[in-house]
C-alpha cells in the first residue's frame, strides 16, 4: 500500500510523490500480472521463451 503524507496543504507535491512511488514499486505491473491466474507450467514456458529470445538477441547484436 502506498502512503503519502500531505504537508502544509501542498497536494501537488503529494501527488507527484505518489506517482513516483507508484512507478518505482511497479504497482501497475503487479496488478496486470495478477489479474488472471496462470498455471506454473505456463509461467515456466514463458520464462524459457524469454531466455531463448534474449540469448538470440544477444547473438544477433554482438558487436565484436
PDB file with SEQRES, HELIX, SHEET and CRYST1 records, atoms N, CA, C and O in Angstrom:
SEQRES   1 A   64  UNK UNK UNK UNK UNK UNK UNK UNK UNK UNK UNK UNK UNK          
SEQRES   2 A   64  UNK UNK UNK UNK UNK UNK UNK UNK UNK UNK UNK UNK UNK          
SEQRES   3 A   64  UNK UNK UNK UNK UNK UNK UNK UNK UNK UNK UNK UNK UNK          
SEQRES   4 A   64  UNK UNK UNK UNK UNK UNK UNK UNK UNK UNK UNK UNK UNK          
SEQRES   5 A   64  UNK UNK UNK UNK UNK UNK UNK UNK UNK UNK UNK UNK              
HELIX    1 AA1 UNK A   11  UNK A   24  1                                  14    
HELIX    2 AA2 UNK A   27  UNK A   33  1                                   7    
HELIX    3 AA3 UNK A   40  UNK A   60  1                                  21    
CRYST1    1.000    1.000    1.000  90.00  90.00  90.00 P 1           1          
ATOM      1  N   UNK A   1       0.834  -1.169   0.000  1.00  0.00           N  
ATOM      2  CA  UNK A   1       0.000   0.000   0.000  1.00  0.00           C  
ATOM      3  C   UNK A   1       0.885   1.241   0.000  1.00  0.00           C  
ATOM      4  O   UNK A   1       1.838   1.341   0.773  1.00  0.00           O  
ATOM      5  N   UNK A   2       0.560   2.170  -0.867  1.00  0.00           N  
ATOM      6  CA  UNK A   2       1.333   3.400  -0.975  1.00  0.00           C  
ATOM      7  C   UNK A   2       0.723   4.477  -0.090  1.00  0.00           C  
ATOM      8  O   UNK A   2      -0.471   4.763  -0.172  1.00  0.00           O  
ATOM      9  N   UNK A   3       1.548   5.064   0.745  1.00  0.00           N  
ATOM     10  CA  UNK A   3       1.088   6.118   1.646  1.00  0.00           C  
ATOM     11  C   UNK A   3       1.938   7.355   1.406  1.00  0.00           C  
ATOM     12  O   UNK A   3       3.167   7.291   1.398  1.00  0.00           O  
ATOM     13  N   UNK A   4       1.268   8.472   1.213  1.00  0.00           N  
ATOM     14  CA  UNK A   4       1.955   9.739   1.021  1.00  0.00           C  
ATOM     15  C   UNK A   4       1.321  10.765   1.951  1.00  0.00           C  
ATOM     16  O   UNK A   4       0.101  10.931   1.962  1.00  0.00           O  
ATOM     17  N   UNK A   5       2.146  11.447   2.723  1.00  0.00           N  
ATOM     18  CA  UNK A   5       1.641  12.460   3.643  1.00  0.00           C  
ATOM     19  C   UNK A   5       1.593  13.813   2.947  1.00  0.00           C  
ATOM     20  O   UNK A   5       2.512  14.180   2.214  1.00  0.00           O  
ATOM     21  N   UNK A   6       0.521  14.544   3.182  1.00  0.00           N  
ATOM     22  CA  UNK A   6       0.368  15.897   2.650  1.00  0.00           C  
ATOM     23  C   UNK A   6       0.849  16.858   3.722  1.00  0.00           C  
ATOM     24  O   UNK A   6       0.315  16.898   4.830  1.00  0.00           O  
ATOM     25  N   UNK A   7       1.870  17.631   3.371  1.00  0.00           N  
ATOM     26  CA  UNK A   7       2.415  18.567   4.335  1.00  0.00           C  
ATOM     27  C   UNK A   7       2.050  19.997   3.938  1.00  0.00           C  
ATOM     28  O   UNK A   7       2.248  20.411   2.795  1.00  0.00           O  
ATOM     29  N   UNK A   8       1.525  20.722   4.883  1.00  0.00           N  
ATOM     30  CA  UNK A   8       1.161  22.128   4.708  1.00  0.00           C  
ATOM     31  C   UNK A   8       0.176  22.333   3.565  1.00  0.00           C  
ATOM     32  O   UNK A   8       0.212  23.365   2.896  1.00  0.00           O  
ATOM     33  N   UNK A   9      -0.693  21.374   3.336  1.00  0.00           N  
ATOM     34  CA  UNK A   9      -1.734  21.513   2.318  1.00  0.00           C  
ATOM     35  C   UNK A   9      -1.210  21.492   0.898  1.00  0.00           C  
ATOM     36  O   UNK A   9      -1.925  21.895  -0.020  1.00  0.00           O  
ATOM     37  N   UNK A  10       0.011  21.038   0.684  1.00  0.00           N  
ATOM     38  CA  UNK A  10       0.606  21.018  -0.651  1.00  0.00           C  
ATOM     39  C   UNK A  10       0.241  19.709  -1.356  1.00  0.00           C  
ATOM     40  O   UNK A  10       1.003  18.742  -1.328  1.00  0.00           O  
ATOM     41  N   UNK A  11      -0.917  19.695  -1.976  1.00  0.00           N  
ATOM     42  CA  UNK A  11      -1.426  18.488  -2.622  1.00  0.00           C  
ATOM     43  C   UNK A  11      -0.657  18.168  -3.894  1.00  0.00           C  
ATOM     44  O   UNK A  11      -0.456  16.994  -4.206  1.00  0.00           O  
ATOM     45  N   UNK A  12      -0.224  19.172  -4.632  1.00  0.00           N  
ATOM     46  CA  UNK A  12       0.527  18.940  -5.878  1.00  0.00           C  
ATOM     47  C   UNK A  12       1.799  18.149  -5.607  1.00  0.00           C  
ATOM     48  O   UNK A  12       2.127  17.220  -6.346  1.00  0.00           O  
ATOM     49  N   UNK A  13       2.509  18.513  -4.558  1.00  0.00           N  
ATOM     50  CA  UNK A  13       3.738  17.812  -4.208  1.00  0.00           C  
ATOM     51  C   UNK A  13       3.436  16.377  -3.773  1.00  0.00           C  
ATOM     52  O   UNK A  13       4.176  15.452  -4.108  1.00  0.00           O  
ATOM     53  N   UNK A  14       2.359  16.201  -3.036  1.00  0.00           N  
ATOM     54  CA  UNK A  14       1.970  14.877  -2.586  1.00  0.00           C  
ATOM     55  C   UNK A  14       1.600  13.985  -3.773  1.00  0.00           C  
ATOM     56  O   UNK A  14       1.957  12.807  -3.794  1.00  0.00           O  
ATOM     57  N   UNK A  15       0.895  14.530  -4.751  1.00  0.00           N  
ATOM     58  CA  UNK A  15       0.545  13.770  -5.942  1.00  0.00           C  
ATOM     59  C   UNK A  15       1.793  13.366  -6.725  1.00  0.00           C  
ATOM     60  O   UNK A  15       1.885  12.250  -7.237  1.00  0.00           O  
ATOM     61  N   UNK A  16       2.738  14.281  -6.809  1.00  0.00           N  
ATOM     62  CA  UNK A  16       3.987  13.995  -7.516  1.00  0.00           C  
ATOM     63  C   UNK A  16       4.740  12.851  -6.827  1.00  0.00           C  
ATOM     64  O   UNK A  16       5.256  11.952  -7.492  1.00  0.00           O  
ATOM     65  N   UNK A  17       4.798  12.891  -5.505  1.00  0.00           N  
ATOM     66  CA  UNK A  17       5.459  11.832  -4.746  1.00  0.00           C  
ATOM     67  C   UNK A  17       4.728  10.502  -4.925  1.00  0.00           C  
ATOM     68  O   UNK A  17       5.358   9.451  -5.043  1.00  0.00           O  
ATOM     69  N   UNK A  18       3.397  10.556  -4.944  1.00  0.00           N  
ATOM     70  CA  UNK A  18       2.598   9.347  -5.104  1.00  0.00           C  
ATOM     71  C   UNK A  18       2.856   8.716  -6.470  1.00  0.00           C  
ATOM     72  O   UNK A  18       2.991   7.496  -6.568  1.00  0.00           O  
ATOM     73  N   UNK A  19       2.923   9.516  -7.506  1.00  0.00           N  
ATOM     74  CA  UNK A  19       3.207   8.994  -8.848  1.00  0.00           C  
ATOM     75  C   UNK A  19       4.578   8.338  -8.899  1.00  0.00           C  
ATOM     76  O   UNK A  19       4.738   7.269  -9.488  1.00  0.00           O  
ATOM     77  N   UNK A  20       5.568   8.980  -8.281  1.00  0.00           N  
ATOM     78  CA  UNK A  20       6.923   8.412  -8.261  1.00  0.00           C  
ATOM     79  C   UNK A  20       6.940   7.062  -7.549  1.00  0.00           C  
ATOM     80  O   UNK A  20       7.546   6.105  -8.031  1.00  0.00           O  
ATOM     81  N   UNK A  21       6.276   6.993  -6.407  1.00  0.00           N  
ATOM     82  CA  UNK A  21       6.221   5.742  -5.652  1.00  0.00           C  
ATOM     83  C   UNK A  21       5.510   4.655  -6.459  1.00  0.00           C  
ATOM     84  O   UNK A  21       5.915   3.493  -6.444  1.00  0.00           O  
ATOM     85  N   UNK A  22       4.461   5.043  -7.153  1.00  0.00           N  
ATOM     86  CA  UNK A  22       3.686   4.096  -7.950  1.00  0.00           C  
ATOM     87  C   UNK A  22       4.549   3.484  -9.045  1.00  0.00           C  
ATOM     88  O   UNK A  22       4.502   2.274  -9.269  1.00  0.00           O  
ATOM     89  N   UNK A  23       5.334   4.308  -9.723  1.00  0.00           N  
ATOM     90  CA  UNK A  23       6.207   3.822 -10.791  1.00  0.00           C  
ATOM     91  C   UNK A  23       7.356   3.010 -10.213  1.00  0.00           C  
ATOM     92  O   UNK A  23       7.715   1.964 -10.754  1.00  0.00           O  
ATOM     93  N   UNK A  24       7.927   3.483  -9.127  1.00  0.00           N  
ATOM     94  CA  UNK A  24       9.100   2.832  -8.536  1.00  0.00           C  
ATOM     95  C   UNK A  24       8.775   1.436  -8.001  1.00  0.00           C  
ATOM     96  O   UNK A  24       9.605   0.532  -8.103  1.00  0.00           O  
ATOM     97  N   UNK A  25       7.600   1.251  -7.442  1.00  0.00           N  
ATOM     98  CA  UNK A  25       7.229  -0.036  -6.876  1.00  0.00           C  
ATOM     99  C   UNK A  25       6.648  -0.983  -7.916  1.00  0.00           C  
ATOM    100  O   UNK A  25       6.340  -2.130  -7.594  1.00  0.00           O  
ATOM    101  N   UNK A  26       6.496  -0.537  -9.131  1.00  0.00           N  
ATOM    102  CA  UNK A  26       5.947  -1.326 -10.237  1.00  0.00           C  
ATOM    103  C   UNK A  26       4.569  -1.877  -9.880  1.00  0.00           C  
ATOM    104  O   UNK A  26       4.252  -3.029 -10.176  1.00  0.00           O  
ATOM    105  N   UNK A  27       3.772  -1.050  -9.252  1.00  0.00           N  
ATOM    106  CA  UNK A  27       2.454  -1.476  -8.796  1.00  0.00           C  
ATOM    107  C   UNK A  27       1.558  -1.858  -9.971  1.00  0.00           C  
ATOM    108  O   UNK A  27       0.829  -2.847  -9.894  1.00  0.00           O  
ATOM    109  N   UNK A  28       1.604  -1.086 -11.055  1.00  0.00           N  
ATOM    110  CA  UNK A  28       0.740  -1.374 -12.195  1.00  0.00           C  
ATOM    111  C   UNK A  28       1.128  -2.703 -12.843  1.00  0.00           C  
ATOM    112  O   UNK A  28       0.258  -3.455 -13.284  1.00  0.00           O  
ATOM    113  N   UNK A  29       2.407  -2.991 -12.902  1.00  0.00           N  
ATOM    114  CA  UNK A  29       2.866  -4.254 -13.473  1.00  0.00           C  
ATOM    115  C   UNK A  29       2.340  -5.425 -12.642  1.00  0.00           C  
ATOM    116  O   UNK A  29       1.900  -6.432 -13.195  1.00  0.00           O  
ATOM    117  N   UNK A  30       2.386  -5.294 -11.329  1.00  0.00           N  
ATOM    118  CA  UNK A  30       1.878  -6.342 -10.444  1.00  0.00           C  
ATOM    119  C   UNK A  30       0.378  -6.541 -10.613  1.00  0.00           C  
ATOM    120  O   UNK A  30      -0.115  -7.669 -10.603  1.00  0.00           O  
ATOM    121  N   UNK A  31      -0.335  -5.443 -10.768  1.00  0.00           N  
ATOM    122  CA  UNK A  31      -1.785  -5.532 -10.945  1.00  0.00           C  
ATOM    123  C   UNK A  31      -2.107  -6.274 -12.225  1.00  0.00           C  
ATOM    124  O   UNK A  31      -2.994  -7.126 -12.246  1.00  0.00           O  
ATOM    125  N   UNK A  32      -1.395  -5.959 -13.288  1.00  0.00           N  
ATOM    126  CA  UNK A  32      -1.660  -6.609 -14.571  1.00  0.00           C  
ATOM    127  C   UNK A  32      -1.298  -8.086 -14.552  1.00  0.00           C  
ATOM    128  O   UNK A  32      -2.018  -8.902 -15.127  1.00  0.00           O  
ATOM    129  N   UNK A  33      -0.200  -8.445 -13.903  1.00  0.00           N  
ATOM    130  CA  UNK A  33       0.200  -9.854 -13.896  1.00  0.00           C  
ATOM    131  C   UNK A  33      -0.713 -10.689 -13.006  1.00  0.00           C  
ATOM    132  O   UNK A  33      -0.930 -11.868 -13.283  1.00  0.00           O  
ATOM    133  N   UNK A  34      -1.246 -10.105 -11.954  1.00  0.00           N  
ATOM    134  CA  UNK A  34      -2.104 -10.862 -11.044  1.00  0.00           C  
ATOM    135  C   UNK A  34      -3.581 -10.793 -11.420  1.00  0.00           C  
ATOM    136  O   UNK A  34      -4.438 -11.306 -10.699  1.00  0.00           O  
ATOM    137  N   UNK A  35      -3.868 -10.165 -12.535  1.00  0.00           N  
ATOM    138  CA  UNK A  35      -5.248 -10.023 -12.974  1.00  0.00           C  
ATOM    139  C   UNK A  35      -5.879 -11.385 -13.274  1.00  0.00           C  
ATOM    140  O   UNK A  35      -7.038 -11.630 -12.941  1.00  0.00           O  
ATOM    141  N   UNK A  36      -5.105 -12.257 -13.903  1.00  0.00           N  
ATOM    142  CA  UNK A  36      -5.578 -13.591 -14.257  1.00  0.00           C  
ATOM    143  C   UNK A  36      -4.623 -14.635 -13.701  1.00  0.00           C  
ATOM    144  O   UNK A  36      -3.429 -14.377 -13.547  1.00  0.00           O  
ATOM    145  N   UNK A  37      -5.142 -15.793 -13.406  1.00  0.00           N  
ATOM    146  CA  UNK A  37      -4.318 -16.881 -12.895  1.00  0.00           C  
ATOM    147  C   UNK A  37      -3.592 -17.540 -14.061  1.00  0.00           C  
ATOM    148  O   UNK A  37      -4.193 -17.839 -15.093  1.00  0.00           O  
ATOM    149  N   UNK A  38      -2.303 -17.762 -13.884  1.00  0.00           N  
ATOM    150  CA  UNK A  38      -1.548 -18.515 -14.883  1.00  0.00           C  
ATOM    151  C   UNK A  38      -0.952 -19.743 -14.198  1.00  0.00           C  
ATOM    152  O   UNK A  38      -0.422 -19.667 -13.089  1.00  0.00           O  
ATOM    153  N   UNK A  39      -1.052 -20.847 -14.875  1.00  0.00           N  
ATOM    154  CA  UNK A  39      -0.549 -22.092 -14.317  1.00  0.00           C  
ATOM    155  C   UNK A  39       0.972 -22.027 -14.230  1.00  0.00           C  
ATOM    156  O   UNK A  39       1.608 -21.342 -15.030  1.00  0.00           O  
ATOM    157  N   UNK A  40       1.562 -22.736 -13.261  1.00  0.00           N  
ATOM    158  CA  UNK A  40       3.015 -22.738 -13.124  1.00  0.00           C  
ATOM    159  C   UNK A  40       3.729 -23.225 -14.379  1.00  0.00           C  
ATOM    160  O   UNK A  40       4.813 -22.738 -14.702  1.00  0.00           O  
ATOM    161  N   UNK A  41       3.134 -24.181 -15.090  1.00  0.00           N  
ATOM    162  CA  UNK A  41       3.771 -24.677 -16.318  1.00  0.00           C  
ATOM    163  C   UNK A  41       3.805 -23.576 -17.385  1.00  0.00           C  
ATOM    164  O   UNK A  41       4.763 -23.481 -18.152  1.00  0.00           O  
ATOM    165  N   UNK A  42       2.760 -22.749 -17.432  1.00  0.00           N  
ATOM    166  CA  UNK A  42       2.744 -21.639 -18.388  1.00  0.00           C  
ATOM    167  C   UNK A  42       3.793 -20.595 -18.028  1.00  0.00           C  
ATOM    168  O   UNK A  42       4.441 -20.030 -18.909  1.00  0.00           O  
ATOM    169  N   UNK A  43       3.958 -20.340 -16.733  1.00  0.00           N  
ATOM    170  CA  UNK A  43       4.978 -19.386 -16.294  1.00  0.00           C  
ATOM    171  C   UNK A  43       6.361 -19.873 -16.685  1.00  0.00           C  
ATOM    172  O   UNK A  43       7.177 -19.101 -17.189  1.00  0.00           O  
ATOM    173  N   UNK A  44       6.630 -21.169 -16.451  1.00  0.00           N  
ATOM    174  CA  UNK A  44       7.917 -21.752 -16.818  1.00  0.00           C  
ATOM    175  C   UNK A  44       8.153 -21.657 -18.319  1.00  0.00           C  
ATOM    176  O   UNK A  44       9.246 -21.304 -18.763  1.00  0.00           O  
ATOM    177  N   UNK A  45       7.124 -21.974 -19.094  1.00  0.00           N  
ATOM    178  CA  UNK A  45       7.229 -21.919 -20.550  1.00  0.00           C  
ATOM    179  C   UNK A  45       7.555 -20.494 -21.015  1.00  0.00           C  
ATOM    180  O   UNK A  45       8.381 -20.298 -21.906  1.00  0.00           O  
ATOM    181  N   UNK A  46       6.904 -19.511 -20.405  1.00  0.00           N  
ATOM    182  CA  UNK A  46       7.174 -18.112 -20.748  1.00  0.00           C  
ATOM    183  C   UNK A  46       8.602 -17.718 -20.393  1.00  0.00           C  
ATOM    184  O   UNK A  46       9.265 -17.022 -21.162  1.00  0.00           O  
ATOM    185  N   UNK A  47       9.080 -18.161 -19.224  1.00  0.00           N  
ATOM    186  CA  UNK A  47      10.448 -17.839 -18.822  1.00  0.00           C  
ATOM    187  C   UNK A  47      11.457 -18.440 -19.787  1.00  0.00           C  
ATOM    188  O   UNK A  47      12.435 -17.787 -20.151  1.00  0.00           O  
ATOM    189  N   UNK A  48      11.228 -19.684 -20.204  1.00  0.00           N  
ATOM    190  CA  UNK A  48      12.141 -20.334 -21.148  1.00  0.00           C  
ATOM    191  C   UNK A  48      12.130 -19.606 -22.480  1.00  0.00           C  
ATOM    192  O   UNK A  48      13.180 -19.402 -23.089  1.00  0.00           O  
ATOM    193  N   UNK A  49      10.952 -19.214 -22.934  1.00  0.00           N  
ATOM    194  CA  UNK A  49      10.844 -18.499 -24.212  1.00  0.00           C  
ATOM    195  C   UNK A  49      11.548 -17.146 -24.140  1.00  0.00           C  
ATOM    196  O   UNK A  49      12.226 -16.752 -25.089  1.00  0.00           O  
ATOM    197  N   UNK A  50      11.394 -16.427 -23.018  1.00  0.00           N  
ATOM    198  CA  UNK A  50      12.072 -15.146 -22.858  1.00  0.00           C  
ATOM    199  C   UNK A  50      13.582 -15.320 -22.859  1.00  0.00           C  
ATOM    200  O   UNK A  50      14.303 -14.511 -23.444  1.00  0.00           O  
ATOM    201  N   UNK A  51      14.064 -16.375 -22.206  1.00  0.00           N  
ATOM    202  CA  UNK A  51      15.505 -16.644 -22.167  1.00  0.00           C  
ATOM    203  C   UNK A  51      16.027 -16.948 -23.561  1.00  0.00           C  
ATOM    204  O   UNK A  51      17.104 -16.483 -23.934  1.00  0.00           O  
ATOM    205  N   UNK A  52      15.281 -17.723 -24.334  1.00  0.00           N  
ATOM    206  CA  UNK A  52      15.690 -18.031 -25.710  1.00  0.00           C  
ATOM    207  C   UNK A  52      15.746 -16.765 -26.552  1.00  0.00           C  
ATOM    208  O   UNK A  52      16.702 -16.542 -27.296  1.00  0.00           O  
ATOM    209  N   UNK A  53      14.721 -15.945 -26.430  1.00  0.00           N  
ATOM    210  CA  UNK A  53      14.680 -14.699 -27.201  1.00  0.00           C  
ATOM    211  C   UNK A  53      15.831 -13.780 -26.821  1.00  0.00           C  
ATOM    212  O   UNK A  53      16.435 -13.156 -27.693  1.00  0.00           O  
ATOM    213  N   UNK A  54      16.141 -13.689 -25.540  1.00  0.00           N  
ATOM    214  CA  UNK A  54      17.221 -12.829 -25.080  1.00  0.00           C  
ATOM    215  C   UNK A  54      18.568 -13.322 -25.583  1.00  0.00           C  
ATOM    216  O   UNK A  54      19.400 -12.532 -26.030  1.00  0.00           O  
ATOM    217  N   UNK A  55      18.781 -14.634 -25.507  1.00  0.00           N  
ATOM    218  CA  UNK A  55      20.064 -15.166 -25.981  1.00  0.00           C  
ATOM    219  C   UNK A  55      20.196 -14.974 -27.486  1.00  0.00           C  
ATOM    220  O   UNK A  55      21.287 -14.675 -27.972  1.00  0.00           O  
ATOM    221  N   UNK A  56      19.112 -15.141 -28.226  1.00  0.00           N  
ATOM    222  CA  UNK A  56      19.150 -14.918 -29.675  1.00  0.00           C  
ATOM    223  C   UNK A  56      19.426 -13.449 -29.982  1.00  0.00           C  
ATOM    224  O   UNK A  56      20.177 -13.133 -30.905  1.00  0.00           O  
ATOM    225  N   UNK A  57      18.819 -12.559 -29.211  1.00  0.00           N  
ATOM    226  CA  UNK A  57      19.039 -11.127 -29.422  1.00  0.00           C  
ATOM    227  C   UNK A  57      20.498 -10.771 -29.166  1.00  0.00           C  
ATOM    228  O   UNK A  57      21.094  -9.989 -29.907  1.00  0.00           O  
ATOM    229  N   UNK A  58      21.077 -11.357 -28.098  1.00  0.00           N  
ATOM    230  CA  UNK A  58      22.488 -11.093 -27.776  1.00  0.00           C  
ATOM    231  C   UNK A  58      23.403 -11.594 -28.885  1.00  0.00           C  
ATOM    232  O   UNK A  58      24.388 -10.936 -29.220  1.00  0.00           O  
ATOM    233  N   UNK A  59      23.089 -12.750 -29.455  1.00  0.00           N  
ATOM    234  CA  UNK A  59      23.901 -13.288 -30.554  1.00  0.00           C  
ATOM    235  C   UNK A  59      23.789 -12.374 -31.774  1.00  0.00           C  
ATOM    236  O   UNK A  59      24.793 -12.090 -32.427  1.00  0.00           O  
ATOM    237  N   UNK A  60      22.581 -11.913 -32.084  1.00  0.00           N  
ATOM    238  CA  UNK A  60      22.372 -11.050 -33.251  1.00  0.00           C  
ATOM    239  C   UNK A  60      23.010  -9.695 -33.097  1.00  0.00           C  
ATOM    240  O   UNK A  60      23.441  -9.108 -34.090  1.00  0.00           O  
ATOM    241  N   UNK A  61      23.087  -9.176 -31.887  1.00  0.00           N  
ATOM    242  CA  UNK A  61      23.597  -7.828 -31.647  1.00  0.00           C  
ATOM    243  C   UNK A  61      25.018  -7.821 -31.094  1.00  0.00           C  
ATOM    244  O   UNK A  61      25.454  -6.827 -30.513  1.00  0.00           O  
ATOM    245  N   UNK A  62      25.728  -8.902 -31.269  1.00  0.00           N  
ATOM    246  CA  UNK A  62      27.111  -8.958 -30.811  1.00  0.00           C  
ATOM    247  C   UNK A  62      27.970  -8.097 -31.723  1.00  0.00           C  
ATOM    248  O   UNK A  62      27.982  -8.312 -32.935  1.00  0.00           O  
ATOM    249  N   UNK A  63      28.695  -7.118 -31.164  1.00  0.00           N  
ATOM    250  CA  UNK A  63      29.419  -6.127 -31.964  1.00  0.00           C  
ATOM    251  C   UNK A  63      30.920  -6.352 -31.945  1.00  0.00           C  
ATOM    252  O   UNK A  63      31.670  -5.398 -32.154  1.00  0.00           O  
ATOM    253  N   UNK A  64      31.385  -7.547 -31.708  1.00  0.00           N  
ATOM    254  CA  UNK A  64      32.822  -7.820 -31.667  1.00  0.00           C  
ATOM    255  C   UNK A  64      33.414  -7.999 -33.020  1.00  0.00           C  
ATOM    256  O   UNK A  64      34.616  -8.235 -33.142  1.00  0.00           O  
TER     257      UNK A  64                                                      
END                                                                             
